[in-house]
């Protein structure tokens, strides 16, 4: 009985190794590196209609791993680099290939950070299921974010995500992303009470979405200047800088928020009107140039801003 079991085990192992060897051989023979070097940018360029794609190098490794280096996405509309990926490793899960339900694992290195996960086809071939996590990506090194926002931004990005992407990459489906950004700051195009930069220790929010609209829920900000809760949505557009923002929330200012206000009467008026639950605010407009209002305190804030120390 033991001998029969061993023979059965060796047989399965032999078939598995044979399959793996065949897949690796197919990668080398059917998809030579020179062909992939040219085909991948053309394929991605066709699938991303608003982007130009460049690729420095393609390598095939064992077992059946595809390694892309120097992958760069640029905006066709804005003529700006959006994302630079140092390396992207793609490797099929061999068990999934045997089950005829292909799943591919990926690991990307981006600006001192890492993005890893899987993608797979669903019940039909018109969409991909994607899942993964983003770890320690330095936002100040991602040139595309600065180009779209048109301002300084810093922070360490971490996120977990899952959802569905159409095979032509034109729409998102049932996206669910949990985002955390730590120890950063964002520049302001127009000073608020003398502050040209808002530092923060932590920003958290959840993104869900379908088609061209993203919904932001459970937003929280912790800063030396204030704490805030917010929610809203982003209407995606091209160029990306013209995407529309619509956010609302409640802010609890800390004393440091009013550090530049020199008009004592205005400062007293603001503090007298501040409720225990904070001041409401709204952010709206294009991503590149949004505006902010502070509800019933807007007129007082505007008056205080003119007297704030520069």
VOBA-1610 file (N, C-alpha, C; in pm, whole numbers, padded with zeros to 5 digits, always signed):
BEGIN
Unk+00083-00120+00000Unk+00000+00000+00000Unk+00087+00126+00000Unk+00191+00127+00085Unk+00281+00241+00092Unk+00352+00263-00041Unk+00395+00156-00104Unk+00465+00168-00233Unk+00373+00226-00339Unk+00246+00183-00336Unk+00150+00234-00434Unk+00125+00383-00412Unk+00118+00423-00285Unk+00098+00565-00253Unk+00215+00648-00300Unk+00337+00596-00279Unk+00456+00669-00323Unk+00459+00685-00474Unk+00423+00574-00546Unk+00419+00582-00692Unk+00318+00685-00738Unk+00201+00687-00670Unk+00096+00783-00704Unk+00144+00927-00679Unk+00212+00950-00567Unk+00264+01082-00535Unk+00369+01126-00635Unk+00461+01032-00673Unk+00565+01067-00770Unk+00503+01100-00905Unk+00395+01029-00939Unk+00328+01053-01067Unk+00270+01194-01072Unk+00200+01234-00963Unk+00142+01369-00958Unk+00252+01474-00962Unk+00358+01455-00885Unk+00469+01550-00884Unk+00532+01560-01022Unk+00545+01445-01089Unk+00603+01446-01223Unk+00518+01524-01321Unk+00385+01504-01317Unk+00297+01580-01406Unk+00304+01730-01376Unk+00312+01764-01247Unk+00318+01904-01210Unk+00446+01970-01262Unk+00560+01903-01241Unk+00687+01957-01288Unk+00690+01966-01440Unk+00630+01869-01505Unk+00622+01871-01651Unk+00542+01993-01698Unk+00429+02021-01628Unk+00346+02136-01663Unk+00422+02266-01644Unk+00491+02279-01530Unk+00569+02399-01502Unk+00676+02419-01608Unk+00748+02312-01640Unk+00853+02322-01740Unk+00795+02364-01875Unk+00679+02310-01908Unk+00615+02346-02035Unk+00576+02492-02040Unk+00523+02543-01927Unk+00484+02684-01922Unk+00605+02776-01937Unk+00714+02741-01867Unk+00835+02822-01877Unk+00888+02820-02020Unk+00887+02704-02082Unk+00934+02693-02220Unk+00849+02776-02314Unk+00717+02775-02291Unk+00628+02855-02376Unk+00656+03003-02361Unk+00686+03046-02236Unk+00719+03186-02216Unk+00843+03227-02296Unk+00941+03138-02297Unk+01066+03169-02369Unk+01048+03164-02520Unk+00975+03061-02568Unk+00967+03039-02712Unk+00857+03124-02777Unk+00737+03121-02716Unk+00624+03189-02777Unk+00626+03340-02753Unk+00690+03383-02644Unk+00694+03525-02611Unk+00837+03569-02587Unk+00917+03574-02691Unk+01057+03616-02673Unk+01065+03757-02620Unk+01174+03784-02549Unk+01190+03913-02482Unk+01183+04028-02580Unk+01244+04015-02696Unk+01243+04123-02793Unk+01101+04159-02835Unk+01019+04054-02851Unk+00880+04077-02888Unk+00805+04147-02775Unk+00823+04100-02652Unk+00755+04159-02538Unk+00796+04304-02517Unk+00924+04333-02542Unk+00977+04467-02523Unk+00901+04569-02608Unk+00856+04526-02725Unk+00783+04615-02814Unk+00632+04604-02791Unk+00585+04482-02766Unk+00440+04459-02760Unk+00377+04516-02634Unk+00444+04507-02518Unk+00384+04550-02392Unk+00349+04699-02392Unk+00442+04791-02431Unk+00402+04933-02434Unk+00287+04959-02530Unk+00288+04889-02646Unk+00179+04910-02742Unk+00046+04861-02686Unk+00048+04747-02618Unk-00074+04691-02558Unk-00127+04783-02450Unk-00039+04827-02358Unk-00082+04914-02250Unk-00127+05049-02303Unk-00057+05100-02405Unk-00096+05226-02465Unk-00235+05220-02525Unk-00269+05106-02586Unk-00401+05089-02645Unk-00509+05076-02537Unk-00471+05016-02424Unk-00567+04995-02317Unk-00586+05119-02229Unk-00485+05206-02224Unk-00495+05332-02150Unk-00502+05446-02250Unk-00623+05483-02296Unk-00634+05581-02404Unk-00583+05719-02368Unk-00571+05750-02239Unk-00529+05883-02200Unk-00384+05886-02154Unk-00309+05780-02182Unk-00172+05774-02133Unk-00078+05724-02242Unk+00049+05765-02229Unk+00156+05711-02311Unk+00242+05623-02220Unk+00287+05511-02275Unk+00359+05413-02193Unk+00498+05390-02251Unk+00598+05392-02163Unk+00735+05362-02202Unk+00788+05251-02113Unk+00878+05170-02168Unk+00931+05055-02095Unk+01080+05042-02127Unk+01162+05027-02023Unk+01307+05020-02043Unk+01355+04880-02074Unk+01299+04780-02003Unk+01355+04646-02016Unk+01253+04541-01978Unk+01261+04425-02045Unk+01178+04308-02015Unk+01269+04188-01997Unk+01244+04112-01891Unk+01322+03990-01867Unk+01228+03879-01824Unk+01263+03756-01862Unk+01187+03638-01822Unk+01272+03558-01726Unk+01219+03529-01608Unk+01293+03454-01508Unk+01223+03325-01473Unk+01293+03241-01401Unk+01238+03113-01357Unk+01176+03131-01219Unk+01058+03069-01191Unk+00982+02987-01286Unk+00867+03066-01348Unk+00877+03099-01473Unk+00770+03165-01545Unk+00742+03307-01499Unk+00843+03376-01452Unk+00825+03512-01402Unk+00861+03613-01510Unk+00777+03714-01526Unk+00802+03822-01620Unk+00838+03947-01540Unk+00952+04009-01570Unk+01000+04125-01494Unk+01011+04244-01589Unk+00933+04348-01561Unk+00937+04471-01638Unk+01012+04576-01557Unk+01102+04649-01622Unk+01180+04753-01554Unk+01161+04886-01624Unk+01160+04994-01545Unk+01149+05128-01603Unk+01018+05151-01675Unk+00906+05112-01612Unk+00774+05132-01672Unk+00724+05272-01636Unk+00691+05351-01737Unk+00653+05490-01715Unk+00523+05523-01787Unk+00428+05584-01711Unk+00301+05626-01767Unk+00298+05779-01770Unk+00269+05834-01887Unk+00260+05979-01903Unk+00122+06016-01952Unk+00073+06133-01911Unk-00057+06180-01952Unk-00050+06240-02092Unk-00132+06190-02183Unk-00137+06245-02318Unk-00196+06386-02318Unk-00296+06407-02230Unk-00364+06537-02227Unk-00279+06643-02160Unk-00207+06605-02053Unk-00133+06704-01975Unk+00016+06707-02006Unk+00063+06612-02088Unk+00205+06606-02124Unk+00294+06599-02000Unk+00251+06521-01902Unk+00325+06508-01777Unk+00335+06362-01737Unk+00445+06329-01671Unk+00462+06194-01621Unk+00370+06172-01502Unk+00291+06064-01508Unk+00198+06034-01400Unk+00255+05936-01300Unk+00322+05832-01350Unk+00368+05726-01260Unk+00492+05660-01318Unk+00590+05638-01231Unk+00711+05566-01269Unk+00723+05442-01181Unk+00729+05326-01244Unk+00740+05198-01173Unk+00880+05145-01197Unk+00958+05132-01090Unk+01096+05085-01106Unk+01099+04943-01160Unk+01026+04852-01096Unk+01016+04714-01144Unk+00875+04662-01121Unk+00831+04576-01210Unk+00702+04509-01197Unk+00722+04362-01229Unk+00701+04275-01130Unk+00715+04131-01148Unk+00577+04068-01159Unk+00558+03989-01265Unk+00432+03919-01289Unk+00460+03770-01289Unk+00380+03695-01213Unk+00401+03551-01206Unk+00267+03479-01192Unk+00233+03390-01287Unk+00107+03317-01276Unk+00110+03218-01160Unk-00007+03201-01098Unk-00023+03097-00996Unk-00051+02966-01070Unk+00045+02874-01066Unk+00036+02756-01151Unk-00084+02670-01119Unk-00124+02660-00995Unk-00242+02581-00960Unk-00365+02638-01028Unk-00374+02772-01036Unk-00489+02834-01101Unk-00491+02804-01251Unk-00372+02791-01312Unk-00367+02756-01454Unk-00418+02615-01476Unk-00384+02525-01386Unk-00432+02387-01397Unk-00583+02380-01381Unk-00638+02472-01301Unk-00783+02475-01279Unk-00855+02558-01385Unk-00782+02608-01482Unk-00838+02689-01590Unk-00904+02817-01537Unk-00856+02867-01423Unk-00901+02995-01368Unk-00776+03077-01336Unk-00713+03134-01438Unk-00582+03197-01420Unk-00582+03312-01321Unk-00484+03307-01231Unk-00459+03414-01135Unk-00312+03451-01148Unk-00284+03580-01158Unk-00147+03627-01173Unk-00111+03713-01052Unk+00001+03682-00990Unk+00052+03765-00881Unk+00142+03873-00935Unk+00147+03986-00867Unk+00233+04096-00911Unk+00298+04162-00790Unk+00418+04213-00811Unk+00490+04293-00711Unk+00555+04408-00784Unk+00523+04530-00745Unk+00581+04650-00808Unk+00654+04732-00703Unk+00767+04789-00742Unk+00838+04883-00656Unk+00818+05023-00713Unk+00770+05112-00625Unk+00737+05248-00667Unk+00785+05345-00559Unk+00885+05425-00591Unk+00929+05534-00504Unk+00944+05490-00359Unk+01037+05400-00337Unk+01072+05349-00206Unk+00959+05270-00142Unk+00855+05241-00217Unk+00742+05165-00166Unk+00718+05040-00248Unk+00610+04971-00214Unk+00582+04841-00275Unk+00431+04826-00294Unk+00394+04772-00409Unk+00255+04738-00437Unk+00252+04591-00475Unk+00170+04512-00408Unk+00168+04368-00433Unk+00026+04316-00424Unk-00002+04211-00500Unk-00134+04151-00496Unk-00155+04054-00610Unk-00280+04038-00651Unk-00316+03946-00760Unk-00420+04011-00849Unk-00426+03963-00974Unk-00540+03994-01059Unk-00580+03869-01134Unk-00707+03861-01169Unk-00760+03741-01233Unk-00879+03779-01319Unk-00914+03691-01410Unk-01034+03711-01490Unk-01154+03661-01412Unk-01268+03725-01433Unk-01390+03682-01367Unk-01460+03574-01447Unk-01591+03567-01432Unk-01669+03468-01506Unk-01670+03497-01655Unk-01645+03623-01691Unk-01634+03660-01832Unk-01499+03726-01853Unk-01464+03747-01979Unk-01334+03803-02012Unk-01336+03954-02029Unk-01449+04018-01992Unk-01459+04162-02013Unk-01410+04244-01894Unk-01361+04177-01789Unk-01315+04250-01671Unk-01213+04168-01594Unk-01131+04238-01516Unk-01032+04175-01428Unk-01070+04204-01283Unk-01054+04103-01198Unk-01064+04123-01054Unk-00924+04155-01001Unk-00910+04261-00925Unk-00779+04301-00873Unk-00786+04313-00721Unk-00676+04284-00656Unk-00668+04298-00511Unk-00521+04316-00474Unk-00497+04383-00362Unk-00358+04399-00320Unk-00343+04503-00212Unk-00219+04541-00188Unk-00189+04642-00088Unk-00075+04731-00136Unk-00080+04856-00092Unk+00025+04954-00119Unk+00098+04977+00013Unk+00229+04972+00008Unk+00307+04983+00132Unk+00415+05091+00117Unk+00405+05194+00199Unk+00512+05292+00218Unk+00557+05363+00091Unk+00464+05400+00006Unk+00497+05479-00113Unk+00511+05626-00072Unk+00624+05688-00107Unk+00651+05827-00070Unk+00586+05921-00172Unk+00482+05992-00129Unk+00405+06074-00221Unk+00488+06186-00284Unk+00583+06241-00211Unk+00661+06352-00267Unk+00750+06307-00381Unk+00771+06175-00395Unk+00854+06124-00504Unk+00771+06082-00626Unk+00639+06080-00612Unk+00551+06043-00725Unk+00520+06170-00802Unk+00590+06190-00911Unk+00580+06316-00985Unk+00440+06341-01039Unk+00367+06236-01071Unk+00233+06254-01126Unk+00137+06321-01031Unk+00148+06291-00901Unk+00060+06353-00803Unk+00088+06501-00793Unk+00216+06539-00787Unk+00251+06681-00781Unk+00205+06753-00909Unk+00220+06685-01024Unk+00182+06748-01151Unk+00031+06773-01157Unk-00048+06678-01108Unk-00194+06693-01113Unk-00241+06796-01013Unk-00188+06790-00890Unk-00232+06883-00786Unk-00174+07022-00806Unk-00055+07030-00866Unk+00009+07159-00884Unk+00053+07223-00755Unk+00091+07140-00658Unk+00132+07191-00528Unk+00217+07086-00457Unk+00280+07128-00349Unk+00363+07036-00272Unk+00276+06937-00196Unk+00320+06812-00192Unk+00253+06712-00111Unk+00356+06612-00062Unk+00346+06577+00064Unk+00435+06478+00124Unk+00353+06383+00210Unk+00412+06266+00237Unk+00345+06168+00321Unk+00376+06028+00275Unk+00355+05933+00364Unk+00379+05793+00335Unk+00244+05723+00316Unk+00222+05672+00193Unk+00093+05614+00157Unk+00091+05464+00180Unk-00014+05417+00250Unk-00043+05275+00264Unk-00190+05254+00231Unk-00222+05143+00169Unk-00361+05118+00131Unk-00384+04969+00107Unk-00508+04928+00120Unk-00554+04795+00080Unk-00668+04815-00019Unk-00670+04736-00126Unk-00771+04758-00229Unk-00818+04627-00290Unk-00939+04632-00342Unk-00996+04522-00421Unk-01106+04580-00508Unk-01132+04514-00619Unk-01236+04563-00708Unk-01226+04501-00845Unk-01291+04565-00938Unk-01298+04512-01074Unk-01265+04624-01172Unk-01187+04591-01275Unk-01149+04687-01378Unk-01189+04630-01513Unk-01256+04710-01596Unk-01293+04664-01729Unk-01169+04631-01810Unk-01180+04534-01898Unk-01064+04486-01973Unk-01003+04595-02061Unk-01082+04697-02098Unk-01024+04808-02174Unk-00979+04922-02084Unk-00984+04901-01951Unk-00937+04997-01851Unk-01009+05131-01858Unk-01132+05133-01911Unk-01205+05259-01921Unk-01292+05286-01800Unk-01318+05187-01715Unk-01408+05207-01602Unk-01368+05119-01484Unk-01403+05167-01365Unk-01382+05092-01242Unk-01514+05032-01199Unk-01508+04920-01130Unk-01631+04858-01082Unk-01616+04808-00940Unk-01707+04851-00853Unk-01712+04802-00715Unk-01576+04811-00646Unk-01510+04924-00662Unk-01381+04943-00598Unk-01398+04967-00449Unk-01307+04913-00371Unk-01308+04932-00226Unk-01163+04948-00183Unk-01127+05070-00143Unk-00987+05102-00109Unk-00982+05167+00029Unk-00902+05113+00117Unk-00881+05173+00249Unk-00743+05240+00249Unk-00742+05372+00270Unk-00621+05452+00253Unk-00576+05511+00386Unk-00444+05512+00406Unk-00384+05578+00521Unk-00259+05651+00473Unk-00249+05780+00507Unk-00132+05861+00473Unk-00077+05920+00602Unk+00050+05896+00629Unk+00106+05939+00755Unk+00219+06040+00740Unk+00233+06124+00842Unk+00346+06217+00856Unk+00374+06296+00728Unk+00277+06378+00689Unk+00293+06452+00564Unk+00245+06596+00575Unk+00235+06659+00459Unk+00184+06795+00450Unk+00142+06821+00307Unk+00053+06919+00291Unk+00007+06957+00159Unk+00008+07108+00147Unk+00062+07158+00037Unk+00068+07301+00015Unk-00066+07357-00029Unk-00089+07484+00001Unk-00212+07553-00036Unk-00181+07660-00139Unk-00263+07670-00242Unk-00242+07774-00343Unk-00283+07911-00290Unk-00378+07911-00196Unk-00421+08035-00132Unk-00413+08013+00018Unk-00343+08100+00088Unk-00325+08083+00232Unk-00459+08090+00306Unk-00467+08012+00412Unk-00583+08013+00501Unk-00535+08058+00639Unk-00580+08174+00679Unk-00540+08234+00807Unk-00388+08237+00821Unk-00320+08269+00712Unk-00175+08282+00714Unk-00099+08153+00693Unk-00167+08041+00683Unk-00101+07912+00665Unk-00093+07879+00515Unk+00028+07858+00465Unk+00048+07819+00327Unk+00064+07670+00310Unk+00078+07600+00423Unk+00096+07454+00422Unk+00017+07396+00539Unk-00052+07285+00515Unk-00119+07213+00623Unk-00041+07085+00653Unk+00024+07077+00768Unk+00090+06951+00807Unk-00013+06856+00868Unk+00014+06727+00861Unk-00076+06631+00925Unk+00004+06509+00972Unk-00042+06450+01078Unk+00020+06327+01127Unk-00048+06205+01068Unk-00177+06216+01037Unk-00249+06102+00981Unk-00372+06148+00904Unk-00392+06088+00786Unk-00515+06104+00709Unk-00565+05964+00674Unk-00691+05937+00704Unk-00750+05807+00672Unk-00883+05828+00600Unk-00913+05742+00503Unk-01043+05743+00438Unk-01062+05615+00358Unk-01185+05589+00321Unk-01221+05474+00238Unk-01275+05522+00105Unk-01231+05460-00002Unk-01276+05495-00137Unk-01357+05379-00193Unk-01478+05406-00235Unk-01556+05311-00313Unk-01593+05380-00443Unk-01625+05301-00545Unk-01654+05368-00671Unk-01708+05276-00777Unk-01765+05337-00876Unk-01816+05267-00991Unk-01809+05361-01110Unk-01771+05307-01224Unk-01758+05385-01345Unk-01658+05500-01322Unk-01700+05625-01345Unk-01608+05738-01339Unk-01622+05819-01211Unk-01687+05766-01109Unk-01709+05841-00986Unk-01655+05764-00866Unk-01581+05836-00780Unk-01525+05778-00659Unk-01592+05844-00539Unk-01630+05763-00440Unk-01695+05813-00320Unk-01600+05796-00201Unk-01583+05904-00126Unk-01492+05907-00012Unk-01575+05908+00115Unk-01551+05810+00202Unk-01625+05799+00327Unk-01530+05778+00444Unk-01579+05810+00563Unk-01502+05786+00684Unk-01372+05862+00691Unk-01365+05979+00627Unk-01240+06056+00625Unk-01207+06115+00761Unk-01082+06104+00801Unk-01035+06160+00928Unk-00899+06225+00907Unk-00878+06341+00966Unk-00751+06412+00959Unk-00706+06446+01101Unk-00580+06418+01130Unk-00519+06463+01255Unk-00400+06551+01221Unk-00405+06676+01267Unk-00301+06774+01237Unk-00271+06854+01363Unk-00154+06915+01367Unk-00121+07005+01479Unk-00208+07129+01476Unk-00273+07155+01361Unk-00358+07273+01346Unk-00505+07243+01375Unk-00550+07122+01349Unk-00691+07087+01364Unk-00710+06936+01354Unk-00829+06891+01389Unk-00874+06756+01356Unk-01001+06772+01274Unk-01032+06675+01188Unk-01148+06691+01101Unk-01202+06555+01059Unk-01332+06553+01033Unk-01399+06439+00971Unk-01457+06489+00839Unk-01453+06406+00734Unk-01503+06451+00604Unk-01551+06334+00519Unk-01628+06366+00418Unk-01673+06269+00317Unk-01703+06346+00190Unk-01719+06275+00079Unk-01747+06343-00046Unk-01727+06254-00165Unk-01701+06313-00281Unk-01682+06235-00403Unk-01588+06306-00499Unk-01535+06228-00591Unk-01446+06278-00697Unk-01503+06233-00830Unk-01528+06327-00919Unk-01576+06298-01054Unk-01454+06297-01146Unk-01413+06177-01191Unk-01293+06165-01272Unk-01311+06230-01407Unk-01205+06295-01454Unk-01209+06365-01582Unk-01071+06363-01642Unk-01060+06400-01769Unk-00931+06409-01837Unk-00923+06547-01904Unk-00815+06621-01879Unk-00700+06588-01795Unk-00741+06565-01649Unk-00661+06487-01576Unk-00696+06451-01440Unk-00705+06572-01349Unk-00629+06678-01379Unk-00633+06799-01298Unk-00770+06865-01302Unk-00853+06829-01402Unk-00987+06886-01414Unk-01094+06797-01351Unk-01052+06692-01282Unk-01148+06611-01207Unk-01213+06696-01099Unk-01343+06672-01077Unk-01418+06756-00983Unk-01420+06701-00842Unk-01400+06790-00744Unk-01405+06754-00603Unk-01532+06810-00540Unk-01589+06734-00449Unk-01701+06783-00369Unk-01694+06714-00233Unk-01646+06788-00132Unk-01628+06734+00003Unk-01696+06824+00105Unk-01739+06764+00213Unk-01795+06839+00324Unk-01752+06771+00454Unk-01740+06851+00560Unk-01698+06792+00686Unk-01707+06890+00801Unk-01654+06848+00914Unk-01651+06930+01036Unk-01508+06933+01087Unk-01460+07054+01117Unk-01323+07073+01163Unk-01322+07128+01305Unk-01233+07074+01388Unk-01211+07124+01523Unk-01076+07195+01527Unk-01074+07328+01515Unk-00946+07399+01513Unk-00874+07390+01648Unk-00743+07383+01642Unk-00660+07392+01762Unk-00603+07534+01770Unk-00554+07575+01885Unk-00502+07712+01898Unk-00401+07750+01791Unk-00319+07654+01746Unk-00217+07682+01645Unk-00279+07726+01512Unk-00404+07689+01488Unk-00471+07728+01364Unk-00485+07879+01353Unk-00495+07947+01468Unk-00515+08093+01469Unk-00387+08167+01506Unk-00273+08099+01497Unk-00146+08159+01542Unk-00109+08285+01465Unk-00152+08299+01338Unk-00114+08415+01257Unk-00216+08529+01261Unk-00328+08507+01331Unk-00432+08610+01336Unk-00394+08713+01442Unk-00379+08840+01402Unk-00333+08945+01493Unk-00446+09037+01539Unk-00563+09027+01478Unk-00676+09111+01517Unk-00749+09043+01633Unk-00732+09097+01752Unk-00791+09035+01870Unk-00942+09031+01868Unk-01006+09136+01815Unk-01153+09138+01812Unk-01208+09030+01718Unk-01145+09018+01601Unk-01189+08913+01508Unk-01168+08775+01569Unk-01055+08756+01633Unk-01027+08626+01693Unk-01129+08593+01802Unk-01165+08692+01882Unk-01267+08670+01985Unk-01402+08636+01922Unk-01437+08705+01814Unk-01564+08679+01746Unk-01569+08537+01691Unk-01457+08493+01633Unk-01451+08357+01579Unk-01466+08255+01691Unk-01395+08274+01799Unk-01402+08178+01909Unk-01539+08176+01974Unk-01605+08292+01978Unk-01740+08296+02035Unk-01840+08219+01951Unk-01819+08219+01819Unk-01914+08150+01730Unk-01881+08003+01710Unk-01761+07964+01745Unk-01725+07824+01729Unk-01811+07737+01820Unk-01873+07637+01763Unk-01951+07543+01842Unk-01861+07436+01901Unk-01911+07369+02003Unk-01832+07262+02064Unk-01803+07151+01965Unk-01894+07134+01865Unk-01873+07028+01766Unk-01797+07077+01643Unk-01739+07199+01649Unk-01651+07244+01542Unk-01719+07333+01440Unk-01647+07358+01331Unk-01695+07443+01223Unk-01710+07358+01097Unk-01821+07378+01026Unk-01842+07304+00902Unk-01758+07364+00791Unk-01720+07281+00694Unk-01645+07330+00579Unk-01686+07252+00455Unk-01666+07315+00340Unk-01691+07250+00211Unk-01575+07279+00118Unk-01533+07176+00046Unk-01429+07190-00056Unk-01490+07150-00190Unk-01478+07235-00290Unk-01536+07205-00422Unk-01453+07270-00531Unk-01468+07217-00653Unk-01393+07269-00766Unk-01304+07163-00827Unk-01219+07206-00920Unk-01126+07113-00984Unk-01017+07071-00887Unk-00960+06952-00911Unk-00852+06902-00829Unk-00737+07000-00822Unk-00705+07061-00936Unk-00589+07152-00941Unk-00614+07284-00871Unk-00740+07325-00856Unk-00766+07457-00798Unk-00901+07459-00726Unk-00914+07383-00617Unk-01042+07382-00544Unk-01056+07503-00454Unk-01179+07528-00412Unk-01206+07634-00316Unk-01261+07576-00188Unk-01249+07651-00077Unk-01297+07605+00052Unk-01378+07715+00119Unk-01491+07676+00179Unk-01573+07770+00257Unk-01595+07710+00395Unk-01624+07797+00493Unk-01637+07753+00632Unk-01774+07787+00690Unk-01878+07764+00612Unk-02014+07781+00662Unk-02039+07921+00713Unk-02102+07932+00831Unk-02138+08061+00888Unk-02016+08144+00928Unk-01901+08078+00941Unk-01780+08151+00980Unk-01698+08200+00861Unk-01747+08178+00739Unk-01669+08214+00620Unk-01631+08362+00619Unk-01727+08448+00648Unk-01699+08593+00642Unk-01596+08633+00748Unk-01605+08576+00867Unk-01508+08606+00971Unk-01370+08553+00935Unk-01365+08433+00875Unk-01237+08377+00834Unk-01173+08463+00725Unk-01253+08511+00632Unk-01199+08594+00525Unk-01145+08726+00580Unk-01219+08783+00675Unk-01171+08908+00737Unk-01045+08885+00815Unk-01038+08772+00887Unk-00918+08741+00965Unk-00800+08714+00873Unk-00826+08654+00757Unk-00717+08620+00665Unk-00646+08746+00615Unk-00718+08854+00597Unk-00655+08978+00548Unk-00565+09041+00651Unk-00586+09008+00778Unk-00503+09066+00883Unk-00400+08966+00938Unk-00404+08843+00887Unk-00313+08741+00938Unk-00169+08775+00898Unk-00075+08741+00986Unk+00066+08763+00956Unk+00108+08675+00842Unk+00180+08732+00747Unk+00222+08656+00629Unk+00349+08579+00659
//
